[in-house]
Amino acid sequence: MNDIRNTVSARQLAHAPWRKSTRSQTSNCVEVAPLGAGPAVVALRDSKDPSGPVLLFNRAGWLGFVGAAKDGQFDLN
């Protein structure tokens, strides 16, 4: 399996076009950034900690994550 962690530099993440989710609330915010071509195509982070950890997704992983979120698989209720 290709490890996408080594395909994205700190500089690339710092200059990525981060967008906050429209569903975010005051204290529960996430941001997403498209990374373009390559193994890692989307990055996700906590907007309260922009220099903290980042989740990297390849295309299939991102589509699976979004689909699961839409299906309610991550709902806390």
DSSP file (Angstrom, degrees, kcal/mol; ACC not computed):
  #  RESIDUE AA STRUCTURE BP1 BP2  ACC     N-H-->O    O-->H-N    N-H-->O    O-->H-N    TCO  KAPPA ALPHA  PHI   PSI    X-CA   Y-CA   Z-CA
    1    1 A M              0   0    0      0, 0.0     2,-0.3     0, 0.0     0, 0.0   0.000 360.0 360.0 360.0 136.5    0.0    0.0    0.0
    2    2 A N        -     0   0    0      1,-0.1     2,-0.8     2,-0.0     0, 0.0  -0.573 360.0-136.7 -75.0 127.2    1.3    3.5   -0.9
    3    3 A D    >   -     0   0    0     -2,-0.3     3,-0.8     1,-0.2    -1,-0.1  -0.765  17.6-172.0 -87.8 109.0    2.0    5.6    2.2
    4    4 A I  G >   +     0   0    0     -2,-0.8     3,-1.7     1,-0.2     4,-0.3   0.612  69.9  83.3 -79.2 -11.2    0.6    9.1    1.3
    5    5 A R  G >  S+     0   0    0      1,-0.3     3,-0.7     2,-0.2    -1,-0.2   0.831  90.0  51.2 -61.3 -31.2    2.1   10.7    4.4
    6    6 A N  G <  S+     0   0    0     -3,-0.8    -1,-0.3     1,-0.2    -2,-0.1   0.381  97.7  69.0 -87.3   4.7    5.5   11.1    2.7
    7    7 A T  G <  S+     0   0    0     -3,-1.7     2,-0.5     1,-0.1    -1,-0.2   0.506  89.4  66.5-100.9  -5.0    3.9   12.8   -0.4
    8    8 A V    <   -     0   0    0     -3,-0.7     2,-0.2    -4,-0.3    -1,-0.1  -0.968  69.3-149.3-123.6 127.7    2.9   16.1    1.2
    9    9 A S     >  -     0   0    0     -2,-0.5     4,-1.9     1,-0.1     5,-0.2  -0.533  26.1-117.4 -91.2 160.3    5.3   18.7    2.6
   10   10 A A  H  > S+     0   0    0      1,-0.2     4,-2.4     2,-0.2     5,-0.2   0.868 117.8  54.8 -60.6 -37.0    4.7   21.1    5.5
   11   11 A R  H  > S+     0   0    0      2,-0.2     4,-1.8     1,-0.2    -1,-0.2   0.917 105.3  51.5 -63.6 -43.5    5.0   24.0    3.1
   12   12 A Q  H  4 S+     0   0    0      1,-0.2     4,-0.3     2,-0.2    -1,-0.2   0.903 112.4  46.2 -61.0 -41.3    2.3   22.5    0.8
   13   13 A L  H >< S+     0   0    0     -4,-1.9     3,-0.9     1,-0.2    -1,-0.2   0.885 109.6  54.2 -68.8 -38.1    0.0   22.2    3.8
   14   14 A A  H 3< S+     0   0    0     -4,-2.4    -1,-0.2     1,-0.2    -2,-0.2   0.835 116.0  38.7 -64.4 -32.3    0.8   25.8    5.0
   15   15 A H  T 3< S+     0   0    0     -4,-1.8    -1,-0.2    -5,-0.2    -2,-0.2   0.304  88.8 122.0-101.9   8.1   -0.1   27.2    1.6
   16   16 A A  S <  S-     0   0    0     -3,-0.9     2,-1.9    -4,-0.3    19,-0.1  -0.373  75.9-108.9 -69.5 150.5   -3.1   25.0    0.9
   17   17 A P        -     0   0    0      0, 0.0    -1,-0.1     0, 0.0    15,-0.1  -0.531  44.5-164.5 -81.0  76.7   -6.5   26.7    0.3
   18   18 A W        -     0   0    0     -2,-1.9     2,-0.4    15,-0.2    15,-0.2  -0.370   7.0-170.0 -66.8 136.9   -8.1   25.7    3.5
   19   19 A R  E     -A   32   0A   0     13,-2.3    13,-2.6    -2,-0.1     2,-0.3  -0.992  18.5-129.1-129.1 137.5  -11.9   26.0    3.8
   20   20 A K  E     -A   31   0A   0     -2,-0.4    11,-0.2    11,-0.2     2,-0.1  -0.632  34.2-103.6 -83.6 141.3  -14.0   25.7    6.9
   21   21 A S    >   -     0   0    0      9,-2.3     3,-1.2    -2,-0.3    -1,-0.1  -0.365  16.8-137.8 -61.8 137.6  -17.0   23.4    6.7
   22   22 A T  T 3  S+     0   0    0      1,-0.2    -1,-0.1    -2,-0.1    -2,-0.0   0.685 105.8  58.0 -69.6 -17.0  -20.3   25.1    6.4
   23   23 A R  T 3  S+     0   0    0      7,-0.1    -1,-0.2     2,-0.0    -2,-0.1   0.486  82.2 117.2 -88.6  -5.4  -21.7   22.6    8.9
   24   24 A S    <   -     0   0    0     -3,-1.2     5,-0.2     6,-0.1     2,-0.2  -0.330  52.2-150.9 -67.1 144.0  -19.1   23.6   11.6
   25   25 A Q        -     0   0    0      3,-1.0     3,-0.1    -2,-0.0    -1,-0.1  -0.471  38.9 -83.6-101.8-179.4  -20.3   25.1   14.8
   26   26 A T  S    S+     0   0    0      1,-0.2     3,-0.2    -2,-0.2    -2,-0.1   0.884 126.7  20.6 -55.1 -44.9  -18.4   27.6   17.0
   27   27 A S  S    S+     0   0    0      1,-0.2     2,-0.4    21,-0.0    -1,-0.2   0.493 117.9  63.6-107.2  -3.9  -16.3   25.0   18.8
   28   28 A N        +     0   0    0     -3,-0.1    -3,-1.0     2,-0.0     2,-0.4  -0.606  69.9 152.0-120.4  71.0  -16.5   22.0   16.4
   29   29 A C        -     0   0    0     -2,-0.4    18,-1.4    -5,-0.2    19,-0.5  -0.837  20.5-178.7-110.9 137.7  -14.8   23.2   13.3
   30   30 A V  E     - B   0  46A   0     -2,-0.4    -9,-2.3    16,-0.2     2,-0.4  -0.928  11.2-153.2-123.8 155.2  -12.9   21.3   10.6
   31   31 A E  E     -AB  20  45A   0     14,-2.6    14,-2.3    -2,-0.3     2,-0.4  -0.960   5.3-160.1-127.0 147.4  -11.2   22.6    7.5
   32   32 A V  E     -AB  19  44A   0    -13,-2.6   -13,-2.3    -2,-0.4    12,-0.2  -0.946   4.9-171.4-126.4 146.7  -10.5   20.8    4.3
   33   33 A A  E     - B   0  43A   0     10,-2.3    10,-2.4    -2,-0.4     2,-0.3  -0.982  20.7-133.7-140.2 126.9   -8.0   21.6    1.5
   34   34 A P  E     - B   0  42A   0      0, 0.0     8,-0.3     0, 0.0     7,-0.1  -0.596  15.1-166.5 -73.4 140.3   -7.7   20.1   -1.9
   35   35 A L        -     0   0    0      6,-2.7     2,-0.2     1,-0.3     7,-0.2   0.426  27.7-134.6-109.3  -1.1   -4.0   19.2   -2.6
   36   36 A G        +     0   0    0      5,-0.7    -1,-0.3     2,-0.0     2,-0.0  -0.553  58.1   0.7  86.1-149.6   -4.2   18.6   -6.4
   37   37 A A  S    S+     0   0    0     -2,-0.2     3,-0.2     2,-0.0     0, 0.0  -0.283  92.7  65.6 -76.0 160.2   -2.6   15.7   -8.1
   38   38 A G  S    S-     0   0    0      1,-0.2    -3,-0.1    -2,-0.0   -34,-0.0  -0.551  98.8 -57.5 118.6 177.1   -0.7   12.9   -6.4
   39   39 A P  S    S+     0   0    0      0, 0.0     2,-0.7     0, 0.0    20,-0.3   0.893 125.0  55.3 -62.0 -41.1   -1.5   10.2   -3.9
   40   40 A A        +     0   0    0    -36,-0.2    18,-0.3    -3,-0.2     3,-0.1  -0.852  60.1 161.5 -95.7 117.0   -2.8   12.6   -1.3
   41   41 A V        +     0   0    0     16,-2.3    -6,-2.7    -2,-0.7    -5,-0.7   0.602  60.7  35.7-111.2 -15.6   -5.6   14.7   -2.8
   42   42 A V  E     -BC  34  57A   0     15,-1.6    15,-2.6    -8,-0.3     2,-0.4  -1.000  59.7-162.4-142.3 139.3   -7.4   16.1    0.2
   43   43 A A  E     -BC  33  56A   0    -10,-2.4   -10,-2.3    -2,-0.3     2,-0.4  -0.930   6.3-166.4-118.9 147.3   -6.2   17.2    3.7
   44   44 A L  E     +BC  32  55A   0     11,-2.3    11,-3.0    -2,-0.4     2,-0.3  -0.997  14.1 163.7-134.7 135.6   -8.5   17.6    6.8
   45   45 A R  E     -BC  31  54A   0    -14,-2.3   -14,-2.6    -2,-0.4     2,-0.5  -0.948  43.5 -96.5-146.8 166.4   -7.6   19.4   10.0
   46   46 A D  E >   -B   30   0A   0      7,-0.5     3,-1.6     3,-0.3     6,-0.3  -0.766  29.6-146.0 -83.3 122.5   -9.1   20.9   13.2
   47   47 A S  T 3  S+     0   0    0    -18,-1.4    -1,-0.1    -2,-0.5   -17,-0.1   0.737  97.1  61.6 -66.5 -21.4   -9.5   24.7   12.6
   48   48 A K  T 3  S+     0   0    0    -19,-0.5    -1,-0.3     1,-0.3   -18,-0.1   0.675 113.5  36.1 -75.6 -15.8   -8.8   25.4   16.3
   49   49 A D    X   +     0   0    0     -3,-1.6     3,-2.3     1,-0.1    -3,-0.3  -0.560  66.9 166.7-135.2  68.4   -5.3   23.8   15.8
   50   50 A P  T 3  S+     0   0    0      0, 0.0    -1,-0.1     0, 0.0    -2,-0.1   0.704  81.4  48.0 -63.4 -19.6   -4.1   24.7   12.3
   51   51 A S  T 3  S+     0   0    0     -6,-0.0     3,-0.1     3,-0.0   -37,-0.0   0.354 100.6  90.3 -98.7   6.7   -0.5   23.7   13.1
   52   52 A G  S <  S-     0   0    0     -3,-2.3    -3,-0.0    -6,-0.3     0, 0.0   0.060  90.1 -36.5 -85.8-161.6   -1.7   20.4   14.6
   53   53 A P        -     0   0    0      0, 0.0    -7,-0.5     0, 0.0     2,-0.4  -0.182  53.5-155.5 -62.6 150.7   -2.2   17.0   13.0
   54   54 A V  E     -C   45   0A   0     -9,-0.1     2,-0.5    -3,-0.1    -9,-0.2  -0.991   9.2-139.8-128.1 133.7   -3.6   16.7    9.5
   55   55 A L  E     -C   44   0A   0    -11,-3.0   -11,-2.3    -2,-0.4     2,-0.4  -0.821  19.6-156.1 -90.5 132.0   -5.5   13.7    8.0
   56   56 A L  E     -C   43   0A   0     -2,-0.5     2,-0.4   -13,-0.2   -13,-0.2  -0.908   9.4-169.5-111.3 137.3   -4.6   12.9    4.4
   57   57 A F  E     -C   42   0A   0    -15,-2.6   -16,-2.3    -2,-0.4   -15,-1.6  -0.962  15.9-143.9-125.4 139.6   -6.9   11.1    2.0
   58   58 A N     >  -     0   0    0     -2,-0.4     4,-2.6   -18,-0.3     5,-0.2  -0.430  47.8 -90.8 -83.2 176.6   -6.4    9.6   -1.4
   59   59 A R  H  > S+     0   0    0    -20,-0.3     4,-2.5     1,-0.2     5,-0.2   0.924 126.9  45.3 -58.9 -48.5   -9.3    9.9   -3.7
   60   60 A A  H  > S+     0   0    0      1,-0.2     4,-2.1     2,-0.2    -1,-0.2   0.900 113.8  50.2 -63.9 -40.7  -11.0    6.6   -2.8
   61   61 A G  H  > S+     0   0    0      2,-0.2     4,-2.4     1,-0.2    -1,-0.2   0.899 111.1  48.5 -63.8 -41.8  -10.5    7.3    0.9
   62   62 A W  H  X S+     0   0    0     -4,-2.6     4,-2.8     2,-0.2     5,-0.3   0.928 111.3  49.1 -65.5 -45.3  -12.0   10.8    0.7
   63   63 A L  H  X S+     0   0    0     -4,-2.5     4,-2.2    -5,-0.2    -1,-0.2   0.885 112.7  48.9 -62.5 -37.5  -15.0    9.6   -1.2
   64   64 A G  H  X S+     0   0    0     -4,-2.1     4,-2.4    -5,-0.2    -1,-0.2   0.906 111.7  48.8 -66.5 -42.2  -15.5    6.8    1.4
   65   65 A F  H  X S+     0   0    0     -4,-2.4     4,-2.4     2,-0.2    -2,-0.2   0.938 113.5  45.7 -62.6 -48.5  -15.2    9.2    4.3
   66   66 A V  H  X S+     0   0    0     -4,-2.8     4,-2.5     1,-0.2    -2,-0.2   0.912 113.2  50.4 -62.8 -43.1  -17.7   11.7    2.8
   67   67 A G  H  X S+     0   0    0     -4,-2.2     4,-1.8    -5,-0.3    -1,-0.2   0.908 111.0  48.3 -61.9 -42.2  -20.1    8.9    1.9
   68   68 A A  H  <>S+     0   0    0     -4,-2.4     5,-2.4     2,-0.2     6,-0.4   0.896 111.2  50.8 -65.5 -40.0  -19.9    7.5    5.4
   69   69 A A  H ><5S+     0   0    0     -4,-2.4     3,-1.3     1,-0.2    -2,-0.2   0.918 110.2  49.4 -63.5 -42.9  -20.5   11.0    6.9
   70   70 A K  H 3<5S+     0   0    0     -4,-2.5    -1,-0.2     1,-0.3    -2,-0.2   0.845 108.3  54.0 -64.9 -32.6  -23.5   11.5    4.7
   71   71 A D  T 3<5S-     0   0    0     -4,-1.8    -1,-0.3    -5,-0.2    -2,-0.2   0.492 117.8-113.9 -80.3  -2.7  -24.9    8.1    5.7
   72   72 A G  T X 5S+     0   0    0     -3,-1.3     3,-1.4    -4,-0.3    -3,-0.2   0.630  71.2 139.4  83.9  13.8  -24.6    9.1    9.4
   73   73 A Q  T 3 <S+     0   0    0     -5,-2.4    -4,-0.2     1,-0.3    -5,-0.1   0.685  76.2  43.3 -66.5 -16.9  -21.9    6.6   10.3
   74   74 A F  T 3  S+     0   0    0     -6,-0.4    -1,-0.3    -5,-0.2    -5,-0.1   0.322  82.8 127.8-109.4   6.3  -20.1    9.2   12.5
   75   75 A D    <   -     0   0    0     -3,-1.4    -4,-0.0     1,-0.1    -6,-0.0  -0.360  51.6-149.3 -64.0 141.6  -23.2   10.7   14.2
   76   76 A L              0   0    0      1,-0.2    -1,-0.1    -2,-0.0    -3,-0.0   0.564 360.0 360.0 -88.8  -9.8  -22.9   10.7   18.0
   77   77 A N              0   0    0      0, 0.0    -1,-0.2     0, 0.0    -2,-0.1   0.455 360.0 360.0 -85.4 360.0  -26.7   10.3   18.5
